[in-house]
Amino acid sequence: MLDDFFVRALIAGIGVALVTGPLGCFVVWRRLSYFGDTLSHSALLGVTMAYSFELNIALSVFIISSAIALILIQLQKKN
């Protein structure tokens, strides 16, 4: 009835849920949720730019996400 793949997927799902639950609470408590959301969308921008200009995807995502993170840090310091 229970396939070996299903059991491993179930164990992995439970493990991910146990890790991401407290991590999500920590992110919200530290008020970093918008920061993470913005970085994830900037990573999508990096992928799009990489495909558009035929660049290395990992390098493009790293550069775009780093630039956006630096901009967010500068904006955070302003009142």
VMD Tcl script that builds the backbone (N, CA, C; Angstrom):
set m [mol new atoms 237]
animate dup $m
set s [atomselect $m all]
$s set {name element resname resid chain x y z} {
  {N N MET 1 A 0.809 -1.186 0.000}
  {CA C MET 1 A 0.000 0.000 0.000}
  {C C MET 1 A 0.858 1.258 0.000}
  {N N LEU 2 A 1.824 1.370 0.886}
  {CA C LEU 2 A 2.695 2.536 0.932}
  {C C LEU 2 A 3.971 2.244 0.143}
  {N N ASP 3 A 4.112 2.963 -0.924}
  {CA C ASP 3 A 5.286 2.824 -1.765}
  {C C ASP 3 A 6.481 3.467 -1.060}
  {N N ASP 4 A 7.678 2.985 -1.360}
  {CA C ASP 4 A 8.890 3.526 -0.752}
  {C C ASP 4 A 9.058 5.013 -1.077}
  {N N PHE 5 A 8.737 5.402 -2.311}
  {CA C PHE 5 A 8.833 6.803 -2.701}
  {C C PHE 5 A 7.873 7.664 -1.890}
  {N N PHE 6 A 6.660 7.167 -1.678}
  {CA C PHE 6 A 5.660 7.907 -0.909}
  {C C PHE 6 A 6.115 8.112 0.529}
  {N N VAL 7 A 6.695 7.097 1.135}
  {CA C VAL 7 A 7.157 7.203 2.521}
  {C C VAL 7 A 8.278 8.236 2.620}
  {N N ARG 8 A 9.214 8.192 1.679}
  {CA C ARG 8 A 10.320 9.173 1.693}
  {C C ARG 8 A 9.806 10.587 1.454}
  {N N ALA 9 A 8.844 10.738 0.558}
  {CA C ALA 9 A 8.269 12.063 0.301}
  {C C ALA 9 A 7.524 12.570 1.536}
  {N N LEU 10 A 6.830 11.698 2.222}
  {CA C LEU 10 A 6.114 12.073 3.431}
  {C C LEU 10 A 7.082 12.504 4.524}
  {N N ILE 11 A 8.154 11.768 4.709}
  {CA C ILE 11 A 9.169 12.130 5.706}
  {C C ILE 11 A 9.820 13.460 5.347}
  {N N ALA 12 A 10.134 13.655 4.076}
  {CA C ALA 12 A 10.743 14.922 3.647}
  {C C ALA 12 A 9.772 16.078 3.848}
  {N N GLY 13 A 8.506 15.893 3.546}
  {CA C GLY 13 A 7.506 16.937 3.740}
  {C C GLY 13 A 7.346 17.322 5.201}
  {N N ILE 14 A 7.331 16.332 6.063}
  {CA C ILE 14 A 7.230 16.610 7.498}
  {C C ILE 14 A 8.478 17.338 7.983}
  {N N GLY 15 A 9.641 16.933 7.491}
  {CA C GLY 15 A 10.883 17.611 7.869}
  {C C GLY 15 A 10.913 19.059 7.421}
  {N N VAL 16 A 10.471 19.305 6.202}
  {CA C VAL 16 A 10.429 20.680 5.699}
  {C C VAL 16 A 9.440 21.513 6.511}
  {N N ALA 17 A 8.312 20.942 6.845}
  {CA C ALA 17 A 7.315 21.666 7.641}
  {C C ALA 17 A 7.849 21.996 9.036}
  {N N LEU 18 A 8.588 21.081 9.628}
  {CA C LEU 18 A 9.152 21.330 10.953}
  {C C LEU 18 A 10.212 22.434 10.929}
  {N N VAL 19 A 10.928 22.553 9.825}
  {CA C VAL 19 A 11.968 23.583 9.720}
  {C C VAL 19 A 11.384 24.928 9.324}
  {N N THR 20 A 10.478 24.947 8.354}
  {CA C THR 20 A 9.992 26.222 7.829}
  {C C THR 20 A 8.961 26.901 8.744}
  {N N GLY 21 A 8.294 26.181 9.580}
  {CA C GLY 21 A 7.338 26.794 10.503}
  {C C GLY 21 A 8.014 27.775 11.451}
  {N N PRO 22 A 8.966 27.317 12.243}
  {CA C PRO 22 A 9.668 28.264 13.132}
  {C C PRO 22 A 10.448 29.332 12.363}
  {N N LEU 23 A 10.999 28.982 11.228}
  {CA C LEU 23 A 11.738 29.965 10.438}
  {C C LEU 23 A 10.808 31.069 9.948}
  {N N GLY 24 A 9.604 30.720 9.523}
  {CA C GLY 24 A 8.631 31.718 9.100}
  {C C GLY 24 A 8.233 32.634 10.246}
  {N N CYS 25 A 8.054 32.072 11.429}
  {CA C CYS 25 A 7.733 32.901 12.602}
  {C C CYS 25 A 8.875 33.855 12.916}
  {N N PHE 26 A 10.098 33.380 12.837}
  {CA C PHE 26 A 11.259 34.231 13.096}
  {C C PHE 26 A 11.328 35.385 12.103}
  {N N VAL 27 A 11.060 35.098 10.835}
  {CA C VAL 27 A 11.100 36.139 9.807}
  {C C VAL 27 A 10.043 37.203 10.081}
  {N N VAL 28 A 8.856 36.792 10.467}
  {CA C VAL 28 A 7.793 37.755 10.742}
  {C C VAL 28 A 8.108 38.552 12.010}
  {N N TRP 29 A 8.624 37.888 13.048}
  {CA C TRP 29 A 8.946 38.586 14.287}
  {C C TRP 29 A 10.043 39.627 14.084}
  {N N ARG 30 A 10.998 39.317 13.221}
  {CA C ARG 30 A 12.101 40.253 12.966}
  {C C ARG 30 A 11.741 41.295 11.915}
  {N N ARG 31 A 10.520 41.257 11.433}
  {CA C ARG 31 A 10.016 42.194 10.423}
  {C C ARG 31 A 10.861 42.149 9.145}
  {N N LEU 32 A 11.237 40.947 8.744}
  {CA C LEU 32 A 12.021 40.751 7.528}
  {C C LEU 32 A 11.200 40.142 6.399}
  {N N SER 33 A 9.886 40.023 6.590}
  {CA C SER 33 A 9.078 39.331 5.589}
  {C C SER 33 A 9.036 40.085 4.270}
  {N N TYR 34 A 8.938 41.396 4.315}
  {CA C TYR 34 A 8.926 42.160 3.070}
  {C C TYR 34 A 10.292 42.123 2.391}
  {N N PHE 35 A 11.348 42.080 3.179}
  {CA C PHE 35 A 12.696 41.984 2.639}
  {C C PHE 35 A 12.862 40.684 1.853}
  {N N GLY 36 A 12.426 39.584 2.433}
  {CA C GLY 36 A 12.533 38.292 1.759}
  {C C GLY 36 A 11.661 38.209 0.523}
  {N N ASP 37 A 10.478 38.778 0.599}
  {CA C ASP 37 A 9.574 38.782 -0.543}
  {C C ASP 37 A 10.173 39.589 -1.692}
  {N N THR 38 A 10.750 40.725 -1.375}
  {CA C THR 38 A 11.377 41.553 -2.410}
  {C C THR 38 A 12.570 40.847 -3.026}
  {N N LEU 39 A 13.371 40.171 -2.213}
  {CA C LEU 39 A 14.520 39.453 -2.760}
  {C C LEU 39 A 14.103 38.286 -3.647}
  {N N SER 40 A 13.020 37.622 -3.295}
  {CA C SER 40 A 12.576 36.515 -4.150}
  {C C SER 40 A 12.091 37.030 -5.498}
  {N N HIS 41 A 11.411 38.165 -5.498}
  {CA C HIS 41 A 10.982 38.731 -6.774}
  {C C HIS 41 A 12.157 39.287 -7.572}
  {N N SER 42 A 13.183 39.782 -6.890}
  {CA C SER 42 A 14.362 40.252 -7.624}
  {C C SER 42 A 15.114 39.070 -8.235}
  {N N ALA 43 A 15.048 37.905 -7.601}
  {CA C ALA 43 A 15.652 36.715 -8.189}
  {C C ALA 43 A 14.939 36.333 -9.487}
  {N N LEU 44 A 13.626 36.492 -9.503}
  {CA C LEU 44 A 12.884 36.244 -10.748}
  {C C LEU 44 A 13.289 37.240 -11.833}
  {N N LEU 45 A 13.537 38.488 -11.440}
  {CA C LEU 45 A 14.034 39.470 -12.389}
  {C C LEU 45 A 15.397 39.047 -12.924}
  {N N GLY 46 A 16.248 38.514 -12.060}
  {CA C GLY 46 A 17.558 38.035 -12.489}
  {C C GLY 46 A 17.456 36.894 -13.496}
  {N N VAL 47 A 16.530 35.986 -13.276}
  {CA C VAL 47 A 16.326 34.880 -14.224}
  {C C VAL 47 A 15.839 35.409 -15.564}
  {N N THR 48 A 14.915 36.361 -15.514}
  {CA C THR 48 A 14.395 36.944 -16.756}
  {C C THR 48 A 15.485 37.672 -17.524}
  {N N MET 49 A 16.315 38.421 -16.811}
  {CA C MET 49 A 17.409 39.144 -17.465}
  {C C MET 49 A 18.430 38.171 -18.063}
  {N N ALA 50 A 18.671 37.076 -17.357}
  {CA C ALA 50 A 19.623 36.081 -17.856}
  {C C ALA 50 A 19.128 35.443 -19.146}
  {N N TYR 51 A 17.847 35.103 -19.183}
  {CA C TYR 51 A 17.284 34.529 -20.405}
  {C C TYR 51 A 17.236 35.546 -21.536}
  {N N SER 52 A 16.954 36.796 -21.209}
  {CA C SER 52 A 16.842 37.827 -22.244}
  {C C SER 52 A 18.182 38.130 -22.898}
  {N N PHE 53 A 19.236 38.189 -22.082}
  {CA C PHE 53 A 20.551 38.556 -22.600}
  {C C PHE 53 A 21.499 37.370 -22.733}
  {N N GLU 54 A 20.966 36.149 -22.562}
  {CA C GLU 54 A 21.732 34.907 -22.696}
  {C C GLU 54 A 22.970 34.906 -21.801}
  {N N LEU 55 A 22.753 35.168 -20.507}
  {CA C LEU 55 A 23.815 35.185 -19.505}
  {C C LEU 55 A 23.697 33.964 -18.601}
  {N N ASN 56 A 24.688 33.793 -17.735}
  {CA C ASN 56 A 24.650 32.732 -16.738}
  {C C ASN 56 A 23.553 33.061 -15.725}
  {N N ILE 57 A 22.650 32.129 -15.493}
  {CA C ILE 57 A 21.494 32.384 -14.633}
  {C C ILE 57 A 21.928 32.644 -13.190}
  {N N ALA 58 A 22.808 31.822 -12.654}
  {CA C ALA 58 A 23.227 31.980 -11.257}
  {C C ALA 58 A 23.920 33.318 -11.040}
  {N N LEU 59 A 24.761 33.706 -11.960}
  {CA C LEU 59 A 25.472 34.978 -11.840}
  {C C LEU 59 A 24.503 36.150 -11.930}
  {N N SER 60 A 23.568 36.074 -12.846}
  {CA C SER 60 A 22.589 37.145 -13.002}
  {C C SER 60 A 21.703 37.279 -11.767}
  {N N VAL 61 A 21.242 36.167 -11.225}
  {CA C VAL 61 A 20.407 36.196 -10.023}
  {C C VAL 61 A 21.200 36.772 -8.855}
  {N N PHE 62 A 22.464 36.378 -8.728}
  {CA C PHE 62 A 23.299 36.880 -7.639}
  {C C PHE 62 A 23.504 38.383 -7.742}
  {N N ILE 63 A 23.799 38.866 -8.929}
  {CA C ILE 63 A 24.067 40.298 -9.118}
  {C C ILE 63 A 22.806 41.122 -8.867}
  {N N ILE 64 A 21.691 40.722 -9.464}
  {CA C ILE 64 A 20.442 41.479 -9.301}
  {C C ILE 64 A 19.980 41.442 -7.848}
  {N N SER 65 A 20.013 40.282 -7.211}
  {CA C SER 65 A 19.558 40.168 -5.822}
  {C C SER 65 A 20.468 40.951 -4.874}
  {N N SER 66 A 21.764 40.927 -5.124}
  {CA C SER 66 A 22.696 41.695 -4.286}
  {C C SER 66 A 22.462 43.187 -4.433}
  {N N ALA 67 A 22.248 43.635 -5.655}
  {CA C ALA 67 A 21.993 45.062 -5.879}
  {C C ALA 67 A 20.702 45.496 -5.188}
  {N N ILE 68 A 19.656 44.699 -5.296}
  {CA C ILE 68 A 18.383 45.033 -4.662}
  {C C ILE 68 A 18.525 44.997 -3.134}
  {N N ALA 69 A 19.292 44.035 -2.602}
  {CA C ALA 69 A 19.501 43.972 -1.157}
  {C C ALA 69 A 20.230 45.213 -0.660}
  {N N LEU 70 A 21.238 45.669 -1.392}
  {CA C LEU 70 A 21.946 46.887 -0.994}
  {C C LEU 70 A 21.039 48.109 -1.051}
  {N N ILE 71 A 20.200 48.178 -2.068}
  {CA C ILE 71 A 19.245 49.285 -2.161}
  {C C ILE 71 A 18.262 49.243 -0.990}
  {N N LEU 72 A 17.789 48.056 -0.629}
  {CA C LEU 72 A 16.859 47.934 0.493}
  {C C LEU 72 A 17.508 48.331 1.816}
  {N N ILE 73 A 18.773 47.982 1.986}
  {CA C ILE 73 A 19.480 48.357 3.213}
  {C C ILE 73 A 19.621 49.870 3.296}
  {N N GLN 74 A 19.938 50.504 2.159}
  {CA C GLN 74 A 20.038 51.965 2.155}
  {C C GLN 74 A 18.688 52.614 2.442}
  {N N LEU 75 A 17.624 52.068 1.890}
  {CA C LEU 75 A 16.287 52.601 2.160}
  {C C LEU 75 A 15.854 52.383 3.590}
  {N N GLN 76 A 16.313 51.310 4.198}
  {CA C GLN 76 A 15.951 51.005 5.576}
  {C C GLN 76 A 16.596 52.018 6.522}
  {N N LYS 77 A 17.763 52.526 6.188}
  {CA C LYS 77 A 18.459 53.486 7.053}
  {C C LYS 77 A 17.798 54.857 7.021}
  {N N LYS 78 A 17.083 55.184 5.907}
  {CA C LYS 78 A 16.391 56.462 5.830}
  {C C LYS 78 A 15.115 56.419 6.664}
  {N N ASN 79 A 14.743 57.580 7.155}
  {CA C ASN 79 A 13.494 57.665 7.932}
  {C C ASN 79 A 12.378 58.162 7.082}
}
mol reanalyze $m
mol bondsrecalc $m
mol representation Tube
mol addrep $m
